[in-house]
Structure formats: C-alpha cells, structure tokens
Amino acid sequence: MEHMSNPYDEQPQAEPSPQSPYQQPSGQYQPGGQPMPYGQPYGAPPQEHPQGTLILVFGILGIFITIFAPIAWYMGNKAKREIQASGMQYSNEQNISVGRILGKVFTIIALISIALTIIITIIVVIAGVSQSGG
C-alpha cells in the first residue's frame, strides 16, 4: 500500500539559493529588504503648483463672468513658463492646462462678442439715421 502524503505535514524546506546574503535582488527595495510601496518609487509624490487650482477656478468662472477668462489665460501662461523654467513636475499641471485653455477660449469668445456688438450697434445707428433723416 502506497503512503499518501499529508498536506498538513511540515514540508521540508527548499535549499536556499547560492545567492550572497548581501546582494539585493533586482527591483526597488527599502532599507531592510522590504519592497517599496506601489506607486512611490522615489519618495514623495510631486507637489502641487500653488496657483494650479486658482487658474482652473478662474477658467471656469470665465464662462459666466467674462473678466476671469483673461486672468486665467494670463496666470496659466505665467505658471506654464515657471514650470518650464524650473523643470519641476507638479501634480496639478492638468488643472493649469485646462484653466489656461478655458481662459483663452472664453477671452476670444468675449472679444468676438464685443466686436459683433459694436458692429451691430453701428449698423442699427446708421439704419436709424437713414430712416429718420432720409
């Protein structure tokens, strides 16, 4: 009769690999041999740009209150230049880009609206003068 192995019996330990105990295996490890936490290979995550959220908020407000659109565009361009000059990576660069684009789009729309209002006003005034004076 064959002897069946019991899965609960203690299994003999595998022979350790001939690797030196002082050599670290490949991969990223903290001191003490523990693996690095997922998503944080080189310490703290990038910081936020101090004006990133404000630029996004001004870009959104520019939809409703026109004066905020050119401010968002200006601040976004300024922040973008600062980021390029410093070479740093910020966690909220997407906010800066979106706020800057919203500011640009709604500034252009506002300028077109102002120009059309002026043109329409001139046409109405000319039409009114020609109707009354003849």
Secondary structure, 3 states (H helix, E strand, C coil): CCCCCCCCCCCCCCCCCCCCCCCCCCCCECCCCCECCCCCCCCCCCCCCCCHHHHHHHHHHHHHCCCHHHHHHHHHHHHHHHHHHHCCCCCCHHHHHHHHHHHHHHHHHHHHHHHHHHHHHHHHHHHHHHHHHC
